[in-house]
């Protein structure tokens, strides 16, 4: 199987978001909450097209990869997450970048 040409690939954006909560932080549960919220708002088909994949985390910040057409929709789904594991949370978008290295250095590490 051959690779797709760069012009045919779906362009990605890297979204860094922050989870503000009282109790202990769990990276996998916050990603699951974001994916569940996105699926509930926009349906399973849009969720599959958005291709939300976790990349890395640092402290209370998480980075996900998402298709460039779905950045605004994932920000809306972040706002809809109210609780994770019966503890209240607030999720806010920190920044979006098209390059992984830039997103990690600029937004994920707090700089």
Backbone as a chain_set.jsonl record, in Angstrom:
{"seq": "XXXXXXXXXXXXXXXXXXXXXXXXXXXXXXXXXXXXXXXXXXXXXXXXXXXXXXXXXXXXXXXXXXXXXXXXXXXXXXXXXXXXXXXXXXXXXXXXXXXXXXXXXXXXXXX", "coords": {"N": [[0.847, -1.174, 0.0], [0.579, 2.189, -0.846], [1.647, 5.424, 0.325], [-0.399, 8.326, 0.918], [-0.356, 11.239, -1.112], [0.961, 14.405, -0.031], [-0.807, 16.489, -0.683], [-3.268, 15.301, -0.721], [-3.813, 14.463, 1.838], [-5.606, 14.863, 4.919], [-5.511, 17.9, 6.603], [-4.093, 18.607, 9.776], [-4.734, 20.022, 13.02], [-3.386, 21.09, 16.097], [-4.725, 21.122, 19.175], [-4.569, 22.608, 22.279], [-5.761, 22.191, 25.483], [-6.948, 23.168, 28.737], [-7.605, 21.673, 31.855], [-9.518, 22.445, 34.539], [-9.948, 21.603, 37.773], [-11.071, 20.286, 40.96], [-10.331, 17.83, 42.2], [-8.057, 14.99, 41.79], [-6.224, 14.721, 38.718], [-6.889, 13.189, 35.604], [-5.627, 12.138, 32.649], [-6.579, 10.389, 30.601], [-9.303, 10.143, 31.199], [-10.222, 12.733, 30.793], [-9.826, 13.087, 28.039], [-11.574, 11.139, 27.094], [-13.969, 12.253, 27.964], [-14.093, 14.566, 26.394], [-14.231, 13.469, 23.806], [-16.66, 12.066, 24.064], [-18.462, 14.165, 24.548], [-18.211, 15.574, 22.129], [-19.192, 13.669, 20.346], [-21.802, 13.423, 21.291], [-22.824, 15.97, 20.764], [-22.453, 16.36, 17.946], [-22.711, 13.931, 16.649], [-21.932, 10.519, 15.637], [-20.807, 10.202, 13.09], [-19.668, 12.727, 12.392], [-17.865, 12.823, 14.447], [-16.128, 10.751, 13.79], [-15.094, 11.769, 11.391], [-13.758, 14.008, 12.334], [-11.557, 12.98, 13.634], [-10.32, 12.871, 16.293], [-7.538, 12.655, 18.218], [-5.55, 11.778, 20.994], [-2.519, 13.411, 21.956], [-0.376, 14.368, 23.748], [0.28, 15.198, 27.227], [0.688, 17.606, 29.859], [0.985, 18.357, 33.078], [-1.883, 20.04, 33.953], [-2.717, 20.412, 31.409], [-3.72, 19.342, 28.158], [-3.086, 17.906, 24.938], [-4.59, 17.53, 21.8], [-5.014, 16.074, 18.581], [-6.701, 17.195, 15.732], [-8.887, 17.38, 12.9], [-8.607, 20.107, 10.582], [-10.98, 21.391, 9.874], [-12.646, 21.034, 11.976], [-12.028, 22.376, 14.301], [-13.381, 24.528, 15.567], [-15.707, 23.222, 16.32], [-14.788, 21.317, 18.156], [-13.941, 23.003, 20.156], [-16.4, 23.981, 21.003], [-17.462, 21.624, 22.045], [-15.752, 21.255, 24.193], [-16.628, 23.243, 25.913], [-19.021, 22.187, 26.706], [-18.528, 20.107, 28.443], [-19.069, 19.294, 31.718], [-18.646, 17.739, 33.986], [-16.402, 15.235, 35.218], [-16.086, 11.969, 36.101], [-17.881, 12.351, 38.287], [-16.991, 14.75, 39.421], [-16.846, 18.234, 39.372], [-15.781, 20.099, 36.55], [-13.936, 22.491, 34.595], [-13.25, 23.24, 31.338], [-10.956, 24.751, 29.2], [-9.896, 26.253, 26.18], [-6.55, 26.596, 25.282], [-4.794, 27.098, 23.151], [-4.239, 26.875, 19.552], [-2.451, 25.194, 17.018], [-0.736, 24.549, 13.948], [1.507, 23.068, 13.839], [3.194, 20.536, 15.501], [5.462, 20.761, 17.205], [5.55, 23.514, 17.744], [3.091, 23.885, 19.04], [3.506, 22.358, 21.335], [5.718, 23.64, 22.563], [4.863, 26.301, 22.868], [2.222, 26.346, 24.008], [1.676, 24.027, 25.582], [3.678, 23.711, 27.51], [3.29, 25.857, 29.094], [4.394, 28.251, 28.356]], "CA": [[0.0, 0.0, 0.0], [1.385, 3.402, -0.942], [1.212, 6.547, 1.138], [-1.085, 9.403, 0.208], [0.424, 12.441, -1.388], [0.644, 15.441, 0.957], [-1.949, 17.311, -1.094], [-4.503, 14.541, -0.51], [-4.005, 14.2, 3.261], [-6.385, 15.821, 5.709], [-4.625, 18.719, 7.408], [-4.372, 18.51, 11.206], [-4.418, 21.108, 13.93], [-3.129, 20.61, 17.444], [-5.454, 21.95, 20.134], [-4.17, 22.425, 23.67], [-6.783, 22.669, 26.402], [-6.629, 23.067, 30.153], [-8.669, 21.128, 32.691], [-9.5, 23.043, 35.869], [-10.796, 20.777, 38.628], [-10.675, 20.234, 42.361], [-9.715, 16.564, 42.59], [-6.927, 14.53, 41.0], [-6.359, 14.872, 37.279], [-6.661, 11.984, 34.816], [-5.512, 12.486, 31.231], [-7.432, 9.537, 29.767], [-10.721, 10.432, 31.433], [-10.567, 14.024, 30.178], [-9.915, 12.852, 26.599], [-12.823, 10.401, 26.879], [-15.071, 13.192, 28.149], [-14.134, 15.448, 25.222], [-14.74, 12.674, 22.685], [-18.076, 11.794, 24.319], [-19.195, 15.412, 24.354], [-18.219, 15.854, 20.687], [-20.087, 12.698, 19.728], [-23.172, 13.748, 21.692], [-23.237, 17.205, 20.098], [-22.413, 16.35, 16.494], [-22.985, 12.603, 16.114], [-20.818, 9.597, 15.452], [-20.181, 10.416, 11.789], [-18.805, 13.904, 12.505], [-16.792, 12.458, 15.37], [-15.167, 9.96, 13.025], [-14.452, 12.66, 10.425], [-12.88, 14.934, 13.051], [-10.35, 12.212, 13.974], [-9.746, 13.4, 17.525], [-6.587, 11.713, 18.792], [-4.706, 12.377, 22.031], [-1.118, 13.498, 21.588], [0.411, 14.361, 24.978], [-0.223, 16.056, 28.288], [1.681, 18.143, 30.778], [0.273, 18.983, 34.182], [-3.33, 20.071, 33.748], [-2.977, 20.705, 29.996], [-3.727, 18.194, 27.251], [-3.039, 18.248, 23.518], [-5.231, 16.586, 20.907], [-4.924, 16.342, 17.158], [-8.05, 17.228, 15.162], [-8.942, 17.902, 11.542], [-8.664, 21.574, 10.608], [-12.348, 21.868, 9.701], [-13.428, 20.729, 13.176], [-11.451, 23.04, 15.462], [-14.423, 25.271, 16.257], [-16.646, 22.27, 16.9], [-14.211, 20.714, 19.35], [-13.973, 24.037, 21.193], [-17.767, 23.981, 21.526], [-17.652, 20.435, 22.874], [-15.021, 21.496, 25.44], [-17.473, 24.055, 26.773], [-20.161, 21.404, 27.17], [-18.115, 19.15, 29.486], [-19.293, 19.894, 33.033], [-18.116, 16.901, 35.061], [-15.673, 14.016, 34.883], [-16.09, 11.068, 37.258], [-18.667, 12.987, 39.343], [-16.38, 15.955, 39.965], [-17.059, 19.346, 38.452], [-14.591, 20.564, 35.835], [-14.036, 23.546, 33.6], [-12.241, 23.06, 30.298], [-10.796, 25.938, 28.365], [-8.925, 26.13, 25.114], [-5.367, 27.425, 25.504], [-4.287, 27.54, 21.861], [-4.278, 25.966, 18.409], [-1.313, 25.363, 16.126], [-0.663, 23.577, 12.874], [2.768, 22.356, 13.97], [3.253, 19.87, 16.801], [6.544, 21.313, 18.021], [5.14, 24.842, 18.169], [2.014, 23.738, 20.018], [4.085, 21.847, 22.582], [6.577, 24.625, 23.223], [4.176, 27.555, 23.131], [1.01, 26.223, 24.789], [1.64, 22.906, 26.513], [4.633, 23.898, 28.597], [2.94, 27.043, 29.854], [5.185, 29.405, 27.941]], "C": [[0.895, 1.241, 0.0], [0.803, 4.485, -0.039], [0.481, 7.561, 0.271], [-0.135, 10.564, -0.029], [0.041, 13.515, -0.369], [-0.548, 16.31, 0.585], [-3.282, 16.613, -0.85], [-4.793, 14.252, 0.965], [-4.859, 15.275, 3.902], [-5.425, 16.58, 6.621], [-5.062, 18.682, 8.868], [-4.07, 19.828, 11.901], [-4.227, 20.484, 15.301], [-3.74, 21.592, 18.43], [-4.979, 21.6, 21.53], [-5.278, 23.004, 24.536], [-6.377, 22.386, 27.833], [-7.843, 22.571, 30.911], [-8.506, 21.711, 34.088], [-10.481, 22.253, 36.73], [-10.218, 20.726, 40.032], [-9.895, 18.976, 42.71], [-8.567, 16.207, 41.651], [-7.255, 14.551, 39.511], [-6.051, 13.553, 36.578], [-6.736, 12.335, 33.336], [-6.491, 11.686, 30.379], [-8.912, 9.826, 29.976], [-11.136, 11.77, 30.83], [-10.684, 13.89, 28.664], [-11.214, 12.122, 26.272], [-14.03, 11.314, 27.029], [-15.218, 14.124, 26.952], [-14.694, 14.703, 24.017], [-16.226, 12.377, 22.853], [-18.942, 13.018, 24.106], [-19.302, 15.758, 22.87], [-19.201, 14.933, 19.981], [-21.544, 12.995, 20.065], [-23.689, 14.99, 20.97], [-23.405, 17.04, 18.594], [-22.636, 14.984, 15.857], [-21.734, 11.796, 15.848], [-20.084, 9.829, 14.13], [-19.229, 11.614, 11.819], [-17.625, 13.616, 13.425], [-15.715, 11.647, 14.655], [-14.419, 10.833, 12.016], [-13.457, 13.607, 11.101], [-11.568, 14.284, 13.441], [-9.626, 12.794, 15.181], [-8.824, 12.338, 18.123], [-5.738, 12.411, 19.853], [-3.244, 12.355, 21.616], [-0.233, 13.412, 22.828], [-0.234, 15.266, 26.01], [0.933, 16.515, 29.162], [0.942, 18.884, 31.871], [-1.218, 18.91, 33.961], [-3.699, 20.364, 32.296], [-2.847, 19.446, 29.154], [-3.675, 18.703, 25.817], [-3.704, 17.136, 22.722], [-5.013, 17.038, 19.471], [-6.337, 16.248, 16.59], [-7.957, 17.765, 13.74], [-9.182, 19.401, 11.547], [-10.068, 22.129, 10.476], [-13.17, 21.756, 10.982], [-12.906, 21.41, 14.432], [-12.527, 23.794, 16.249], [-15.421, 24.339, 16.938], [-16.074, 21.611, 18.155], [-14.123, 21.726, 20.483], [-15.364, 24.131, 21.813], [-18.01, 22.775, 22.42], [-16.865, 20.531, 24.178], [-15.881, 22.279, 26.425], [-18.632, 23.262, 27.363], [-19.8, 20.381, 28.255], [-18.238, 19.844, 30.837], [-18.735, 19.064, 34.174], [-17.4, 15.682, 34.476], [-15.592, 13.195, 36.16], [-16.735, 11.721, 38.489], [-17.951, 14.128, 40.056], [-16.491, 17.055, 38.917], [-15.734, 19.806, 37.848], [-14.948, 21.74, 34.936], [-12.907, 23.3, 32.615], [-12.175, 24.324, 29.464], [-9.692, 25.706, 27.352], [-7.773, 27.09, 25.373], [-4.842, 27.954, 24.179], [-4.362, 26.456, 20.809], [-3.067, 26.258, 17.536], [-1.365, 24.285, 15.05], [0.586, 22.722, 12.936], [2.871, 21.803, 15.387], [4.292, 20.493, 17.723], [6.183, 22.694, 18.563], [4.051, 24.769, 19.231], [2.56, 23.272, 21.352], [4.893, 22.912, 23.305], [5.813, 25.886, 23.647], [3.011, 27.414, 24.113], [1.073, 25.143, 25.876], [2.542, 23.12, 27.719], [4.408, 25.19, 29.373], [3.638, 28.31, 29.422], [4.468, 30.263, 27.001]], "O": [[1.857, 1.32, 0.765], [-0.377, 4.458, 0.31], [0.704, 7.65, -0.936], [0.771, 10.824, 0.764], [-1.093, 13.529, 0.109], [-1.233, 16.82, 1.472], [-4.319, 17.272, -0.781], [-5.903, 13.841, 1.305], [-4.844, 16.436, 3.493], [-4.621, 15.972, 7.327], [-6.256, 18.722, 9.165], [-3.265, 20.633, 11.433], [-4.841, 19.466, 15.621], [-3.326, 22.749, 18.51], [-4.985, 20.433, 21.922], [-5.687, 24.151, 24.358], [-5.576, 21.492, 28.109], [-8.969, 22.991, 30.647], [-7.486, 21.5, 34.743], [-11.682, 22.229, 36.462], [-9.058, 21.065, 40.268], [-8.904, 19.044, 43.437], [-8.156, 17.018, 40.821], [-8.411, 14.417, 39.109], [-5.076, 12.878, 36.91], [-7.773, 12.773, 32.838], [-7.165, 12.255, 29.52], [-9.694, 9.76, 29.027], [-12.279, 11.926, 30.4], [-11.556, 14.515, 28.061], [-11.879, 12.446, 25.289], [-15.011, 11.168, 26.301], [-16.335, 14.439, 26.541], [-15.531, 15.235, 23.288], [-16.977, 12.432, 21.879], [-20.034, 12.923, 23.546], [-20.359, 16.185, 22.405], [-19.956, 15.372, 19.114], [-22.423, 12.834, 19.218], [-24.862, 15.053, 20.604], [-24.384, 17.522, 18.022], [-22.741, 14.891, 14.634], [-20.622, 12.324, 15.835], [-18.866, 9.668, 14.064], [-18.106, 11.523, 11.325], [-16.519, 14.108, 13.202], [-14.524, 11.842, 14.895], [-13.22, 10.644, 11.815], [-12.437, 13.966, 10.513], [-10.557, 14.974, 13.567], [-8.456, 13.164, 15.093], [-9.274, 11.252, 18.489], [-5.258, 13.521, 19.626], [-2.782, 11.397, 20.997], [0.572, 12.489, 22.95], [-1.172, 16.006, 25.71], [2.0, 15.901, 29.199], [0.337, 19.926, 31.62], [-1.766, 17.82, 33.797], [-4.876, 20.547, 31.986], [-1.987, 18.599, 29.397], [-4.16, 19.794, 25.517], [-3.427, 15.955, 22.931], [-4.851, 18.225, 19.191], [-7.085, 15.329, 16.926], [-7.042, 18.524, 13.42], [-9.883, 19.915, 12.418], [-10.326, 23.244, 10.929], [-14.263, 22.315, 11.07], [-13.313, 21.044, 15.535], [-12.571, 23.7, 17.476], [-15.921, 24.647, 18.02], [-16.807, 21.374, 19.115], [-14.219, 21.352, 21.652], [-15.491, 24.338, 23.02], [-18.688, 22.887, 23.442], [-17.273, 19.942, 25.179], [-15.864, 22.01, 27.626], [-19.167, 23.631, 28.409], [-20.692, 19.848, 28.914], [-17.589, 20.862, 31.076], [-18.385, 19.609, 35.22], [-17.743, 15.18, 33.405], [-15.09, 13.668, 37.18], [-16.195, 11.649, 39.593], [-18.285, 14.437, 41.199], [-16.258, 16.829, 37.73], [-14.713, 19.892, 38.531], [-16.107, 21.945, 34.574], [-11.747, 23.169, 33.006], [-13.196, 24.89, 29.075], [-8.69, 25.049, 27.633], [-7.996, 28.268, 25.653], [-4.482, 29.127, 24.08], [-4.527, 25.276, 21.12], [-2.698, 27.415, 17.334], [-1.976, 23.234, 15.24], [0.721, 21.759, 12.181], [2.657, 22.527, 16.359], [4.018, 20.726, 18.901], [6.478, 23.005, 19.717], [4.088, 25.511, 20.213], [2.119, 23.746, 22.399], [4.771, 23.072, 24.52], [6.111, 26.465, 24.691], [2.828, 28.279, 24.97], [0.565, 25.348, 26.978], [2.188, 22.739, 28.835], [5.23, 25.574, 30.205], [3.485, 29.347, 30.067], [5.006, 31.279, 26.559]]}, "num_chains": 1, "name": "protein.A"}
